[in-house]
Amino acid sequence: MNEIIMASNTNIIADKRGVPSHLGLHLHLRRHPHLLLLFSLLFVAKFDLVSGLNYTKHSRKVSSLRQERIQKHLEKINKPAVITIESPDGDIIDCVHKKKQPALDHPLLKNHKIQKVAPEMPKEKMLKKGEDLAWQMWHRNGTRCPKGTVPIRRSTAHDVLRAKSLFHFGKKQSTIINPTSRRTDAPDVVSGGGHEHAIAYTGTSQEVYGAKAMINVWDPSIQEVNEFSLSQIWILSGSFDGSDLNSIEAGWQVSPELYGDSRPRLFTYWTTDSYQATGCYNLLCAGFVQTNSRIAIGAAISPVSQYAAHQYDITILIWKDPKLGNWWMGFGDNTLVGYWPAELFTHLADHATMVEWGGEVVNSRANGKHTSTEMGSGHFAEDGFGKASYFRNLEIVDTDNSLSSVHDISTLAENTNCYNIKNSYNNEWGTYFYYGGPGNNPRCP
């Protein structure tokens, strides 16, 4: 039906944007962490040659108290590494012993024993052939994390300084999705902080135990440093108009503020209080327990789809283990990444009430106009395959731990002149949709 390049998980194709790194400097600074902080503070301004974005608009003085707080926070989340791997894109990947990963610092996980028995995988009602079509840049030099360790992308003072504050580092601004406002089953997306969406979603009356999709990967352009563009699955439960919404999320995102570049990266997120204080991206706070030694959450994905050329996608599955109750994340062909322990949640401790698939951007209205931050490929849904971004083979996990194609979905986009979505169904792709857009254009001023 459509031309998609099939590639194995480890078949890496050179990325046109890979930049040489300065390993000697990294190693020297690693041996002297206080020098690393000082170096970061002296050179706060960072310019990305690829996107043209200046990641910090101006150098700023940082008080010694703030320096100290940043250093303490970095020491807390950057755990001691068994070995360290330098990625071609400049990332540092620390291979950390499983039992020393950040997740286990969470007060609710004091006595948590990492789940060793593999969860019961959801049963496929119809087997599909396929592999993941995109993978991660840090694999390119051939080094892998040893057994018993997990790869963790190291955070730097640069990363913290790009955030609004230390508290906001690694956190998502509130993006509450409230069903009932427009019609009884439609999420009314509260666009606080300029969040805009193009999503497909299930009703709120059913019990859901997980979801799956194949997500087309692109590298959308971001206009402002504090904006992002992502494509993800949301697993939701709780009161959508209160402060106890539980959400589990995973997909790919481009976020210059969070990562310091404009590459698409695999990410996770969770919250139990409507994004107020709990949860974070990736492993930037205690919570998500990683079990896989080959997948680094927060690492860049490569290759990516090209306009009217090869298309690449990743498969993401999130589901609740029927035996132990933890919410697991699968990547690709049943590769287990890790899990969100049941202890973290209130409403999701039982089941989800809604699933959403789709795109989200932040529009900061710089200069009083809608920004040109792209969603998906930056092209509208009607442009179709090879031009617009897609989600395909949308499935949910039923009460009997079976995956079934979603037939009854609704769609929503707040401003279809900026970003839109169109869904359909066929035998090869099951339920699927195209979505996205360019942001600012004559119809989206």
PyMOL commands that set and color helices and strands:
alter all, ss='L'
color gray80, all
select helices_A, chain A and resi 23-31+33-42+64-77+98-100+102-105+107-109+137-139+157-162+192-194+256-259+342-344+347-349+366-368+381-383
alter helices_A, ss='H'
color red, helices_A
select strands_A, chain A and resi 83-86+92-97+123-124+135-136+149-153+177-179+187-189+195-201+210-216+229-237+246-254+265-271+289-290+301-302+313-320+327-331+335-340+354-362+389-397+402-405+410-413+420-426+430-436
alter strands_A, ss='S'
color yellow, strands_A
deselect
rebuild
show_as cartoon
